[in-house]
Amino acid sequence: MNNQQFQTPIEYLKGVGLARAEVLKKELGIYHFEDLLKHFPYKHIDRTRFYKIRDIEPDMPYVQVLVRLMSKELIGEKHTRRLVAQAKDDTGFIELVWFQGIKFVEKILVPGKVYVIFGKPGFFNNKVQMAHPEMDAYLPNAIKQNGNLSLQPAYSSTKKLEQFTLDSKGISKLISGLLKQHARDIHENLPAYILNRFKLAPRAESYRNIHFPNDANQLKEAQYRLKFEELFFLQLKLLKSKQNRNHKFKGNIFNLVGHYFNEFYAHKLPFELTDAQKRVLKEIRLDTQRGVQMNRLLQGDVGSGKTVVALMSMLIAIDNGFQTCIMAPTEILANQHYQTIKGLVGDSFIEVALLTGSVPNKARKVIHEKLEDGSLNILIGTHALIEDKVQYKNLGLVVIDEQHRFGVEQRAKLWRKNVVPPHILVMTATPIPRTLAMTLYGDLDVSVIDQLPAGRKPIETLHYYEAHRLRMFGFMKQEIAKGRQVYVVYPLIKESEKLDLKNLEDGTEIMSREFPLPNYRISIVHGKLKAAEKDFEMQRFIKGETQIMVATTVIEVGVNVPNASVMIIENAERFGLSQLHQLRGRVGRGAEQSFCILMSSEKLSQDGRTRLKTMVKTNNGFEIAEIDMQLRGPGNIEGTQQSGVLDLKVADLTTDQEILQQARNLVIEIFEKDPQLALPEHQILHLAFQTKNAGLSWDKIS
């Protein structure tokens, strides 16, 4: 693609102008010729077939019919005014109706002429009817040029765009004009050997055929070519970035496994590590010995023991004379990490501190001093860790938890806290489907903890309808009588008129009636509480002073109460799969059998039913993540929106996994043979990579 031509502002395209350009920018983000070219149709309507009137059925979406216009007539007054025309073919009659644009349509309709009509059929008084059909005069020789007998593209538009006659047809006209004028400027950006090996159609032809194919086969070939190209250049960018980092960013070498690691492993670790934890520790150990900055993603289901792996990695860093830190997205989660790590290492083993927005200035000053003189080994906190005044003496390893909640710039600030960039370990308890990990984290090495610690029993998940509420109360009482604790999670704090949902305030009232003092005590936690109030309520529950915690989703992460064995989720159909899975992970942390009860109304959407069935069927976070991606699409999975990586125009990670794998394998093969893209056959890739011809905004990709 000739970059210069396609970076031309959209107002300079024939038929656009300033007013239409403004609305295209605001409504669709179309600023340049390239943006318009990449406003791909969301579907194609089959115009390759003519129907007979007698074959039309009520449930047909669109039909195309060849008819002779018999008569036209204006009926009604003012707001009931409409234009009605009668038309026929050799099998029957059809009534055509217009309620808008009547003057214009009446002028162009000529009784006795033959027309190609296209639209959604309906039936009125057992007669076939079509409202506001598209009409073209039947010109046998010019029928293809008019867009008939082809697959007609349908483009997304908006009400505002329609006011500027930029409905699907108007957009189609602009794209057609752009292609007529500039198709010759769409240059190839893949080497001939790749085109041949993967049987890819030429680039310019693919852009024409994805918009205006003559048949389904042309459309399929064009889609495959452009999907492959998009995913190939995405992987090229990610793996090139990884390669550059390996050359550019030297890493501190952790040669030693010494006193702190060995002492912890031999005397403080309260359980045997799983094989998966040992494997991941070995991968981290090898990374930190290579002299290159480690960038590793650690995926592990809720409760799989990621924090212990992170701690043991930090102990290796400390053994080698370095400081470490953990950055968490919320105070609750930072606090949880602090309590867990302090509980594991004790008070006098190493120096651990917590730095969040709630820490008073006096304590903060002490933390800053200890960081700067090197006596503080582990600092745990929120984004307060990246403030300019936080200076480390020798930061060697950074652990980032739930990293998708942090922006690229926030993460980069941590890198700059040391002369030699620290090693980075990114942790997530949100299982990410393989294809998503390859695009979101394609430049990171990935480790997976796919085993739960020994002795953990799988959580039993049950789905109850509203009619089973008394049974649910009875079950809660049984578990509390055994000395266990219960979470009850609601989607809302206050009742909403728009959503007929159980809410926390009503729920607390119902729970207080069903579980009265003095036999039962209830903690209440939600996002509107001040940090100190929230912490007070959490601590009461953690210490076992309350048996029931009524909460909103603030407890999704960061609460670890091994004695809590029941999680009840009200209006479970309103939660996404990954959120349901995270909430369920708050129980099952002790040796006792734990339960998750999903409460829902009888009326469930198809997706809602699928989500609840999935939760009952499996505890496997990766299986759940795959189903979640199929239901919601990759762009809506938590954390993917802000990454910018998933601004895919034509590829779809839920359906194009095979193409993604092909593209990634090819990029790996190319870099093994030609890391600098210096060979003659790769000059075309080098050029596409240097310019933005590859069709991706590189600056959006972290």
C-alpha positions as CSV (number, residue, x, y, z in Angstrom):
1,M,0.0,0.0,0.0
2,N,1.5,3.4,-0.9
3,N,1.6,4.8,2.6
4,Q,1.6,8.5,1.4
5,Q,-1.6,8.0,-0.7
6,F,-3.5,6.2,2.0
7,Q,-2.5,8.6,4.8
8,T,-4.4,11.3,2.8
9,P,-7.0,13.0,5.1
10,I,-10.5,11.6,4.4
11,E,-12.0,15.0,3.4
12,Y,-9.9,14.9,0.2
13,L,-11.7,11.8,-1.1
14,K,-14.2,12.6,-3.8
15,G,-17.7,12.7,-2.4
16,V,-16.6,13.4,1.2
17,G,-15.8,17.0,1.9
18,L,-15.5,18.7,5.4
19,A,-18.9,18.0,6.9
20,R,-19.0,14.3,6.0
21,A,-15.3,14.0,7.1
22,E,-16.2,15.3,10.5
23,V,-19.0,12.8,11.1
24,L,-16.9,9.9,9.7
25,K,-14.1,10.8,12.2
26,K,-16.5,11.2,15.2
27,E,-18.7,8.2,14.5
28,L,-16.3,5.6,13.0
29,G,-12.8,6.9,13.7
30,I,-12.1,7.2,9.9
31,Y,-9.5,9.9,9.5
32,H,-7.5,8.8,6.4
33,F,-8.1,6.8,3.2
34,E,-6.5,3.8,4.9
35,D,-9.1,3.9,7.7
36,L,-11.9,3.8,5.2
37,L,-10.4,1.0,3.2
38,K,-10.2,-1.0,6.5
39,H,-13.8,-0.3,7.4
40,F,-14.6,-3.9,6.4
41,P,-18.1,-5.1,5.8
42,Y,-19.6,-7.0,8.8
43,K,-21.4,-9.3,6.4
44,H,-22.3,-9.7,2.7
45,I,-25.9,-10.0,1.4
46,D,-26.3,-12.6,-1.3
47,R,-27.4,-10.8,-4.5
48,T,-26.5,-13.7,-6.7
49,R,-30.0,-15.1,-6.8
50,F,-33.4,-13.9,-8.0
51,Y,-36.5,-15.3,-6.2
52,K,-39.9,-15.8,-7.7
53,I,-42.7,-14.1,-5.8
54,R,-44.5,-17.4,-5.1
55,D,-41.2,-18.8,-3.4
56,I,-41.0,-16.0,-0.8
57,E,-41.5,-17.1,2.8
58,P,-42.3,-14.9,5.8
59,D,-39.0,-15.6,7.6
60,M,-36.6,-14.8,4.8
61,P,-34.2,-12.0,5.7
62,Y,-33.7,-10.4,2.3
63,V,-34.8,-11.3,-1.2
64,Q,-34.1,-10.0,-4.7
65,V,-36.9,-10.2,-7.3
66,L,-37.2,-9.2,-10.9
67,V,-40.6,-7.5,-11.3
68,R,-42.6,-5.3,-13.7
69,L,-44.2,-2.2,-12.0
70,M,-47.9,-2.2,-12.7
71,S,-49.2,0.9,-10.8
72,K,-48.4,3.4,-8.1
73,E,-50.7,5.4,-5.8
74,L,-50.5,8.0,-3.0
75,I,-52.7,7.0,0.0
76,G,-53.6,8.8,3.2
77,E,-53.1,12.4,4.5
78,K,-50.2,14.1,6.3
79,H,-48.6,11.6,8.8
80,T,-50.5,8.6,7.4
81,R,-49.5,9.4,3.9
82,R,-47.7,6.6,2.0
83,L,-46.8,5.6,-1.5
84,V,-48.1,2.1,-2.5
85,A,-47.0,0.4,-5.8
86,Q,-48.1,-2.9,-7.3
87,A,-45.6,-5.1,-9.1
88,K,-45.6,-8.6,-10.5
89,D,-43.6,-11.4,-12.1
90,D,-44.9,-14.6,-13.8
91,T,-45.8,-16.2,-10.5
92,G,-47.7,-13.5,-8.6
93,F,-48.0,-10.0,-7.2
94,I,-46.1,-8.0,-4.6
95,E,-47.0,-4.7,-2.9
96,L,-44.3,-2.1,-2.4
97,V,-44.7,0.6,0.3
98,W,-42.8,3.8,1.2
99,F,-43.5,6.0,4.2
100,Q,-40.5,8.3,3.7
101,G,-38.8,10.0,0.8
102,I,-42.2,9.7,-1.0
103,K,-41.6,12.6,-3.4
104,F,-38.3,11.3,-4.7
105,V,-39.4,7.7,-5.1
106,E,-42.7,8.7,-6.9
107,K,-40.7,10.6,-9.5
108,I,-38.4,7.6,-10.4
109,L,-41.1,4.9,-10.5
110,V,-42.4,4.3,-14.0
111,P,-45.3,1.9,-14.5
112,G,-44.6,-0.7,-17.2
113,K,-40.8,-0.7,-16.5
114,V,-38.9,-3.7,-15.2
115,Y,-37.0,-3.3,-11.9
116,V,-34.7,-5.3,-9.7
117,I,-36.1,-5.0,-6.2
118,F,-34.3,-6.0,-3.0
119,G,-35.4,-5.9,0.6
120,K,-36.9,-7.7,3.6
121,P,-40.2,-9.3,2.7
122,G,-43.3,-9.3,4.9
123,F,-46.9,-10.5,4.6
124,F,-50.0,-8.3,5.1
125,N,-53.5,-9.8,4.6
126,N,-51.8,-12.9,3.1
127,K,-50.2,-10.6,0.4
128,V,-46.4,-10.4,-0.1
129,Q,-45.2,-6.9,0.8
130,M,-41.9,-5.1,0.9
131,A,-41.3,-1.8,2.7
132,H,-38.7,0.7,1.3
133,P,-37.1,-1.8,-1.1
134,E,-33.9,-0.9,-3.0
135,M,-34.9,-0.4,-6.6
136,D,-32.7,-0.5,-9.7
137,A,-33.9,-0.3,-13.3
138,Y,-33.3,-3.7,-15.0
139,L,-30.4,-3.2,-17.5
140,P,-29.3,-6.8,-18.5
141,N,-25.9,-5.7,-19.8
142,A,-25.1,-3.4,-16.9
143,I,-26.5,-5.6,-14.1
144,K,-23.0,-6.4,-12.6
145,Q,-21.9,-2.8,-12.5
146,N,-25.0,-2.0,-10.5
147,G,-23.9,-4.4,-7.8
148,N,-26.6,-7.0,-8.5
149,L,-25.8,-10.6,-9.2
150,S,-23.0,-10.3,-6.5
151,L,-22.4,-10.4,-2.8
152,Q,-23.4,-7.0,-1.5
153,P,-21.3,-5.6,1.4
154,A,-23.1,-4.4,4.5
155,Y,-21.2,-1.8,6.6
156,S,-21.8,-0.7,10.1
157,S,-23.2,2.9,10.3
158,T,-25.0,5.1,12.8
159,K,-28.1,7.3,12.9
160,K,-25.8,10.4,12.7
161,L,-24.1,9.1,9.6
162,E,-27.4,8.3,8.0
163,Q,-28.3,12.0,8.2
164,F,-25.4,12.6,5.8
165,T,-26.6,9.7,3.5
166,L,-23.7,7.6,4.8
167,D,-25.8,4.5,5.5
168,S,-24.3,1.1,4.4
169,K,-25.0,2.0,0.7
170,G,-23.4,5.5,1.1
171,I,-20.3,4.0,2.7
172,S,-20.1,1.3,0.0
173,K,-20.1,4.1,-2.6
174,L,-17.2,5.9,-1.0
175,I,-15.1,2.7,-0.7
176,S,-15.9,1.8,-4.3
177,G,-14.7,5.2,-5.4
178,L,-11.5,4.9,-3.3
179,L,-10.7,1.5,-4.8
180,K,-11.3,2.7,-8.4
181,Q,-9.0,5.6,-7.8
182,H,-6.2,4.0,-5.7
183,A,-6.3,0.2,-6.0
184,R,-3.0,0.5,-8.0
185,D,-1.4,2.0,-4.9
186,I,-2.0,-1.0,-2.7
187,H,1.5,-2.6,-2.9
188,E,2.5,-6.1,-1.8
189,N,4.0,-6.4,1.7
190,L,4.8,-10.1,1.9
191,P,7.6,-12.0,0.1
192,A,6.6,-14.2,-2.9
193,Y,7.7,-17.4,-1.1
194,I,5.2,-16.7,1.7
195,L,2.4,-16.0,-0.8
196,N,3.2,-19.3,-2.6
197,R,3.6,-21.4,0.6
198,F,0.3,-20.3,2.1
199,K,-1.5,-19.9,-1.2
200,L,-2.3,-16.2,-0.4
201,A,-4.2,-14.0,-2.9
202,P,-2.4,-10.8,-4.0
203,R,-2.9,-7.9,-1.6
204,A,-4.6,-5.3,-3.9
205,E,-7.0,-8.0,-5.2
206,S,-7.8,-9.1,-1.6
207,Y,-8.8,-5.5,-0.6
208,R,-11.1,-5.3,-3.7
209,N,-12.6,-8.7,-3.0
210,I,-13.2,-8.3,0.7
211,H,-15.4,-5.4,-0.1
212,F,-16.9,-6.4,-3.5
213,P,-16.5,-10.1,-4.2
214,N,-18.2,-11.7,-7.2
215,D,-18.7,-14.9,-5.3
216,A,-18.3,-16.6,-1.9
217,N,-14.9,-18.1,-2.9
218,Q,-13.4,-14.8,-3.8
219,L,-14.6,-13.4,-0.4
220,K,-13.1,-16.4,1.5
221,E,-9.7,-16.0,-0.2
222,A,-9.6,-12.3,0.5
223,Q,-10.5,-12.8,4.1
224,Y,-7.8,-15.4,4.6
225,R,-5.1,-13.3,3.0
226,L,-5.9,-10.2,5.1
227,K,-6.3,-12.1,8.3
228,F,-3.0,-13.8,7.8
229,E,-1.3,-10.5,7.0
230,E,-2.8,-8.8,10.1
231,L,-1.8,-11.6,12.5
232,F,1.6,-12.0,10.8
233,F,2.6,-8.4,11.3
234,L,1.3,-8.4,14.8
235,Q,3.5,-11.3,15.7
236,L,6.4,-9.8,13.8
237,K,6.1,-6.7,16.0
238,L,5.8,-8.6,19.2
239,L,8.7,-11.0,18.6
240,K,10.9,-8.2,17.2
241,S,10.2,-6.3,20.4
242,K,11.2,-9.3,22.4
243,Q,14.4,-9.8,20.3
244,N,15.3,-6.1,20.7
245,R,14.8,-6.2,24.4
246,N,17.1,-9.3,24.6
247,H,19.8,-7.3,22.8
248,K,19.1,-3.9,24.3
249,F,18.3,-4.6,27.9
250,K,21.0,-6.4,29.8
251,G,19.8,-8.0,33.0
252,N,21.4,-8.5,36.4
253,I,22.8,-12.0,36.8
254,F,21.5,-14.0,39.8
255,N,24.3,-16.5,40.2
256,L,23.6,-17.5,43.7
257,V,21.0,-19.6,45.4
258,G,22.0,-18.8,48.9
259,H,21.0,-18.5,52.6
260,Y,17.6,-16.9,52.3
261,F,16.2,-19.2,49.6
262,N,17.6,-22.4,51.3
263,E,16.5,-21.4,54.8
264,F,13.0,-20.6,53.6
265,Y,12.8,-23.8,51.5
266,A,14.1,-26.1,54.3
267,H,12.4,-24.5,57.4
268,K,9.7,-22.0,56.6
269,L,7.8,-23.4,53.5
270,P,4.6,-24.8,55.1
271,F,3.8,-27.3,52.3
272,E,5.5,-29.3,49.6
273,L,5.8,-27.4,46.2
274,T,3.8,-28.9,43.4
275,D,5.7,-30.1,40.3
276,A,4.2,-27.2,38.4
277,Q,5.6,-24.7,40.9
278,K,9.1,-26.4,40.8
279,R,9.0,-26.2,36.9
280,V,8.2,-22.5,37.0
281,L,10.9,-21.7,39.6
282,K,13.4,-23.5,37.3
283,E,12.3,-21.4,34.3
284,I,12.7,-18.2,36.3
285,R,16.1,-19.4,37.7
286,L,17.4,-20.0,34.1
287,D,16.1,-16.6,33.0
288,T,17.9,-14.7,35.7
289,Q,21.2,-16.3,34.9
290,R,21.4,-15.3,31.2
291,G,22.4,-11.7,31.6
292,V,19.3,-10.5,29.8
293,Q,16.3,-8.8,31.4
294,M,13.7,-11.5,32.2
295,N,10.1,-10.7,31.0
296,R,8.0,-13.6,32.1
297,L,4.2,-14.0,32.4
298,L,3.1,-16.4,35.2
299,Q,-0.4,-17.7,34.7
300,G,-2.0,-19.7,37.4
301,D,-5.5,-20.4,38.5
302,V,-6.9,-18.9,41.8
303,G,-5.1,-20.7,44.7
304,S,-2.5,-22.4,42.6
305,G,0.4,-20.9,44.6
306,K,1.7,-18.1,42.4
307,T,2.6,-15.9,45.5
308,V,4.9,-18.6,46.9
309,V,6.7,-18.9,43.5
310,A,7.0,-15.0,43.4
311,L,8.4,-15.0,47.0
312,M,11.0,-17.7,46.3
313,S,12.1,-15.8,43.2
314,M,12.5,-12.7,45.3
315,L,14.6,-14.6,47.8
316,I,17.0,-15.6,45.0
317,A,17.2,-11.8,44.1
318,I,17.9,-11.0,47.8
319,D,20.5,-13.7,48.0
320,N,22.3,-11.9,45.1
321,G,22.2,-8.5,46.9
322,F,19.2,-7.0,45.2
323,Q,15.9,-5.4,46.4
324,T,12.5,-6.5,45.1
325,C,9.0,-5.2,45.0
326,I,5.4,-6.4,44.2
327,M,3.0,-4.0,42.6
328,A,-0.7,-4.8,43.0
329,P,-3.7,-2.9,41.5
330,T,-5.7,-2.3,44.7
331,E,-4.9,-1.7,48.4
332,I,-6.9,-4.8,49.3
333,L,-4.7,-7.0,47.1
334,A,-1.4,-5.3,48.2
335,N,-2.4,-5.8,51.8
336,Q,-3.2,-9.4,51.1
337,H,0.2,-10.0,49.6
338,Y,1.8,-8.3,52.5
339,Q,-0.1,-10.4,55.1
340,T,0.7,-13.6,53.1
341,I,4.4,-12.9,52.8
342,K,4.8,-11.7,56.4
343,G,3.0,-14.9,57.5
344,L,5.4,-17.0,55.4
345,V,8.7,-15.4,56.3
346,G,8.0,-14.2,59.9
347,D,9.2,-11.0,61.5
348,S,13.0,-11.2,61.7
349,F,13.9,-13.2,58.6
350,I,13.9,-10.3,56.0
351,E,12.7,-6.7,55.9
352,V,9.2,-6.4,54.3
353,A,7.2,-3.2,54.0
354,L,3.8,-2.1,52.7
355,L,3.4,1.2,50.8
356,T,-0.1,2.3,49.7
357,G,-2.0,5.6,49.6
358,S,-3.2,4.9,53.2
359,V,0.3,4.7,54.7
360,P,0.9,7.9,57.0
361,N,3.7,10.3,56.0
362,K,5.9,9.4,59.0
363,A,5.9,5.6,58.1
364,R,6.4,6.5,54.5
365,K,9.5,8.5,55.3
366,V,11.0,5.5,57.1
367,I,10.2,3.3,54.1
368,H,11.9,5.7,51.7
369,E,15.1,5.8,53.8
370,K,15.3,2.0,54.1
371,L,14.8,1.7,50.4
372,E,17.6,4.1,49.6
373,D,20.1,2.6,52.1
374,G,19.3,-0.9,50.8
375,S,18.1,-2.4,54.2
376,L,14.5,-2.9,52.9
377,N,14.4,-6.2,50.9
378,I,10.8,-6.5,49.8
379,L,8.4,-3.5,49.2
380,I,4.8,-4.4,48.5
381,G,2.3,-1.8,47.3
382,T,0.0,-0.2,44.8
383,H,1.0,2.3,42.0
384,A,2.5,4.3,44.9
385,L,5.6,2.2,44.2
386,I,6.2,4.1,40.9
387,E,6.1,7.7,42.3
388,D,9.2,9.6,41.5
389,K,10.2,10.0,45.2
390,V,10.4,6.2,45.7
391,Q,14.1,5.5,45.0
392,Y,15.6,2.0,45.4
393,K,19.3,1.4,46.1
394,N,19.4,-1.7,43.9
395,L,16.1,-3.0,42.5
396,G,16.6,-6.4,40.9
397,L,13.2,-8.0,40.5
398,V,9.7,-6.5,40.0
399,V,6.6,-8.7,40.4
400,I,3.5,-7.2,38.9
401,D,0.2,-8.8,39.9
402,E,-2.8,-8.7,37.6
403,Q,-0.7,-6.6,35.2
404,H,-3.6,-6.0,32.7
405,R,-4.9,-3.4,35.2
406,F,-1.7,-1.2,34.8
407,G,-1.0,1.0,31.7
408,V,2.2,0.5,29.7
409,E,3.7,3.8,31.0
410,Q,3.1,2.7,34.6
411,R,5.0,-0.5,34.1
412,A,7.8,1.3,32.2
413,K,8.3,3.6,35.2
414,L,9.3,0.6,37.3
415,W,11.9,-0.5,34.7
416,R,13.6,2.9,35.1
417,K,14.0,2.5,38.8
418,N,17.4,0.9,38.3
419,V,20.4,1.5,36.0
420,V,20.2,-2.1,34.8
421,P,16.5,-2.7,34.2
422,P,15.1,-5.1,36.9
423,H,13.8,-8.6,35.9
424,I,10.0,-8.5,35.5
425,L,7.6,-11.3,36.6
426,V,4.0,-10.6,35.6
427,M,1.4,-12.7,37.5
428,T,-2.3,-13.2,36.6
429,A,-5.0,-15.3,38.1
430,T,-7.3,-14.4,35.2
431,P,-6.7,-17.4,32.9
432,I,-6.0,-16.2,29.4
433,P,-6.9,-18.4,26.4
434,R,-3.8,-19.5,24.5
435,T,-4.5,-17.4,21.4
436,L,-5.1,-14.3,23.5
437,A,-1.8,-14.8,25.4
438,M,0.0,-15.1,22.1
439,T,-1.3,-11.6,21.1
440,L,-1.5,-9.8,24.4
441,Y,1.7,-11.2,25.8
442,G,3.4,-12.4,22.6
443,D,6.6,-10.7,23.6
444,L,6.8,-12.3,27.1
445,D,7.8,-15.9,28.0
446,V,4.9,-17.7,29.5
447,S,4.9,-20.0,32.5
448,V,1.8,-21.8,33.7
449,I,1.0,-23.3,37.1
450,D,-1.5,-25.9,36.2
451,Q,-1.7,-27.9,39.4
452,L,-3.5,-27.1,42.7
453,P,-1.5,-27.7,45.9
454,A,-1.8,-31.2,47.4
455,G,-4.8,-31.7,49.8
456,R,-7.0,-29.1,48.0
457,K,-10.4,-30.5,47.2
458,P,-12.1,-29.2,44.0
459,I,-14.9,-26.8,44.8
460,E,-18.4,-28.2,44.2
461,T,-20.5,-25.7,42.3
462,L,-24.4,-25.8,42.4
463,H,-26.9,-23.8,40.5
464,Y,-30.1,-22.9,42.4
465,Y,-33.1,-20.9,41.1
466,E,-35.0,-18.4,43.3
467,A,-37.4,-21.2,44.3
468,H,-34.6,-23.0,46.1
469,R,-33.7,-20.1,48.4
470,L,-34.9,-21.8,51.6
471,R,-32.7,-24.8,50.7
472,M,-29.8,-22.4,50.3
473,F,-30.4,-20.8,53.7
474,G,-30.6,-24.3,55.3
475,F,-27.2,-25.2,53.7
476,M,-25.6,-22.1,55.0
477,K,-26.8,-22.9,58.5
478,Q,-25.4,-26.4,58.3
479,E,-21.9,-25.1,57.2
480,I,-21.9,-22.4,59.9
481,A,-22.8,-25.1,62.5
482,K,-19.6,-26.9,61.4
483,G,-17.6,-23.8,62.3
484,R,-17.3,-22.6,58.6
485,Q,-17.8,-19.1,57.2
486,V,-19.9,-17.9,54.2
487,Y,-19.5,-15.2,51.5
488,V,-22.7,-13.8,49.9
489,V,-21.9,-11.6,46.9
490,Y,-24.4,-9.1,45.2
491,P,-24.0,-7.3,42.0
492,L,-25.3,-3.9,43.3
493,I,-25.1,-1.8,46.4
494,K,-28.4,-0.1,46.1
495,E,-31.6,-1.1,44.3
496,S,-31.7,0.1,40.7
497,E,-35.0,0.9,39.0
498,K,-33.6,-0.3,35.7
499,L,-32.3,-3.6,36.9
500,D,-34.5,-6.0,38.9
501,L,-31.6,-7.4,40.9
502,K,-31.0,-8.5,44.4
503,N,-28.9,-5.7,46.0
504,L,-26.6,-5.6,48.9
505,E,-28.8,-3.4,51.2
506,D,-31.9,-5.6,50.7
507,G,-29.7,-8.7,51.0
508,T,-28.2,-7.5,54.3
509,E,-31.8,-7.0,55.7
510,I,-32.9,-10.5,54.5
511,M,-29.7,-12.1,55.9
512,S,-30.1,-10.3,59.3
513,R,-33.7,-11.6,59.5
514,E,-32.7,-15.2,58.6
515,F,-29.5,-15.2,60.6
516,P,-30.3,-13.0,63.7
517,L,-28.1,-12.0,66.6
518,P,-26.7,-13.3,68.9
519,N,-26.2,-16.6,67.2
520,Y,-24.9,-15.1,63.9
521,R,-22.8,-12.1,63.1
522,I,-22.5,-10.4,59.6
523,S,-19.7,-8.3,58.0
524,I,-20.7,-5.9,55.2
525,V,-18.1,-4.9,52.6
526,H,-18.6,-2.8,49.4
527,G,-16.6,-0.3,47.3
528,K,-18.3,2.8,48.8
529,L,-16.9,2.2,52.3
530,K,-13.7,4.1,53.3
531,A,-10.6,2.0,53.3
532,A,-10.4,1.9,57.1
533,E,-14.1,0.7,57.4
534,K,-13.5,-1.9,54.7
535,D,-10.4,-3.2,56.5
536,F,-12.2,-3.3,59.8
537,E,-15.0,-5.4,58.4
538,M,-12.6,-7.7,56.5
539,Q,-10.5,-8.2,59.6
540,R,-13.6,-9.2,61.6
541,F,-14.4,-11.9,59.0
542,I,-10.7,-13.0,58.7
543,K,-10.5,-13.4,62.5
544,G,-13.7,-15.4,62.6
545,E,-15.7,-12.8,64.6
546,T,-18.4,-12.9,61.9
547,Q,-19.7,-15.9,60.1
548,I,-21.2,-14.3,57.0
549,M,-19.7,-11.6,54.7
550,V,-22.2,-9.8,52.6
551,A,-20.3,-8.0,49.9
552,T,-20.1,-6.7,46.3
553,T,-17.3,-7.8,44.0
554,V,-14.6,-5.9,45.9
555,I,-13.8,-9.4,47.4
556,E,-13.1,-10.7,43.9
557,V,-9.4,-10.5,44.6
558,G,-7.4,-10.2,47.8
559,V,-9.3,-12.0,50.5
560,N,-7.8,-15.2,51.8
561,V,-9.8,-16.9,54.5
562,P,-9.1,-20.7,54.5
563,N,-12.1,-21.2,56.9
564,A,-14.6,-19.8,54.4
565,S,-16.1,-22.8,52.7
566,V,-19.3,-21.4,50.9
567,M,-19.5,-18.7,48.2
568,I,-23.1,-17.7,47.3
569,I,-23.4,-15.4,44.2
570,E,-26.7,-13.7,43.8
571,N,-28.0,-13.0,40.3
572,A,-25.1,-15.1,39.0
573,E,-26.4,-14.7,35.5
574,R,-25.4,-11.0,35.6
575,F,-21.7,-11.8,36.1
576,G,-19.1,-12.7,33.4
577,L,-17.5,-16.1,33.4
578,S,-14.1,-14.9,34.5
579,Q,-15.6,-12.9,37.4
580,L,-17.7,-15.9,38.5
581,H,-14.5,-18.0,38.4
582,Q,-12.5,-15.4,40.4
583,L,-15.3,-15.1,43.0
584,R,-15.5,-18.9,43.4
585,G,-11.7,-18.9,44.0
586,R,-12.2,-17.1,47.3
587,V,-13.3,-20.4,48.8
588,G,-11.5,-23.8,48.6
589,R,-8.4,-22.4,50.3
590,G,-8.4,-24.8,53.2
591,A,-8.4,-28.6,53.4
592,E,-12.3,-28.8,53.9
593,Q,-14.7,-29.4,51.0
594,S,-15.9,-26.0,49.7
595,F,-19.0,-25.0,47.8
596,C,-20.1,-22.3,45.3
597,I,-23.9,-21.7,45.0
598,L,-25.0,-19.7,41.9
599,M,-28.4,-18.1,42.5
600,S,-30.4,-17.0,39.5
601,S,-33.9,-16.1,38.3
602,E,-35.8,-18.7,36.2
603,K,-35.5,-16.4,33.1
604,L,-32.1,-16.9,31.7
605,S,-30.7,-15.8,28.3
606,Q,-28.9,-18.4,26.2
607,D,-25.5,-16.9,27.2
608,G,-26.5,-16.7,30.8
609,R,-27.5,-20.4,30.8
610,T,-24.2,-21.4,29.1
611,R,-22.1,-19.4,31.7
612,L,-23.8,-21.1,34.7
613,K,-23.7,-24.6,33.1
614,T,-19.9,-24.0,32.4
615,M,-19.3,-23.1,36.1
616,V,-21.1,-26.2,37.3
617,K,-19.3,-28.4,34.9
618,T,-15.7,-27.4,35.3
619,N,-13.2,-25.8,37.8
620,N,-10.5,-25.4,35.0
621,G,-9.8,-21.7,34.6
622,F,-8.3,-22.1,31.1
623,E,-11.3,-24.1,29.8
624,I,-13.6,-21.4,31.3
625,A,-11.5,-18.6,29.6
626,E,-11.9,-20.3,26.2
627,I,-15.7,-20.4,26.6
628,D,-15.7,-16.8,27.9
629,M,-13.8,-15.7,24.8
630,Q,-16.3,-17.5,22.5
631,L,-19.2,-15.9,24.3
632,R,-17.9,-12.3,24.6
633,G,-15.3,-12.0,21.9
634,P,-11.6,-11.4,22.7
635,G,-11.9,-7.6,22.8
636,N,-14.2,-7.8,25.9
637,I,-12.0,-10.1,28.0
638,E,-10.9,-8.2,31.0
639,G,-7.8,-6.1,30.4
640,T,-7.7,-6.5,26.6
641,Q,-9.4,-3.2,25.8
642,Q,-6.7,-0.9,27.2
643,S,-3.8,-2.9,25.6
644,G,-4.5,-1.6,22.1
645,V,-3.2,-5.0,20.7
646,L,-6.7,-6.2,20.0
647,D,-7.6,-3.5,17.6
648,L,-7.9,-6.2,14.9
649,K,-9.7,-5.1,11.8
650,V,-10.4,-8.4,10.1
651,A,-8.9,-11.3,12.2
652,D,-10.9,-12.8,15.1
653,L,-9.0,-14.7,17.8
654,T,-12.0,-16.9,18.6
655,T,-12.2,-18.3,15.1
656,D,-8.8,-17.7,13.6
657,Q,-6.6,-19.6,16.0
658,E,-5.1,-21.8,13.3
659,I,-4.1,-18.7,11.2
660,L,-2.5,-17.1,14.3
661,Q,-0.5,-20.2,15.0
662,Q,0.7,-20.4,11.4
663,A,1.7,-16.7,11.4
664,R,3.6,-17.0,14.7
665,N,5.5,-20.1,13.6
666,L,6.4,-18.4,10.4
667,V,7.8,-15.3,12.2
668,I,9.8,-17.5,14.6
669,E,11.2,-19.4,11.5
670,I,12.1,-16.1,9.8
671,F,13.9,-14.6,12.9
672,E,15.9,-17.8,13.4
673,K,17.2,-17.6,9.8
674,D,17.3,-13.8,9.4
675,P,17.0,-11.9,12.8
676,Q,17.7,-8.4,11.2
677,L,15.4,-9.0,8.1
678,A,18.5,-8.3,6.0
679,L,18.2,-11.0,3.3
680,P,17.0,-9.8,-0.1
681,E,13.7,-11.7,0.1
682,H,13.0,-10.0,3.4
683,Q,13.6,-6.4,2.3
684,I,9.8,-6.1,1.6
685,L,9.1,-7.1,5.2
686,H,11.8,-4.7,6.5
687,L,10.2,-1.8,4.5
688,A,6.7,-2.7,5.7
689,F,7.9,-2.9,9.2
690,Q,9.8,0.4,9.1
691,T,6.8,2.3,7.6
692,K,3.3,1.7,8.8
693,N,2.5,-0.2,5.5
694,A,1.8,-3.4,7.5
695,G,-1.5,-1.8,8.4
696,L,-1.0,-1.8,12.2
697,S,-0.5,1.2,14.4
698,W,2.7,0.1,16.1
699,D,2.6,2.8,18.7
700,K,-0.6,1.3,20.1
701,I,1.1,-1.9,20.9
702,S,2.8,-2.3,24.3
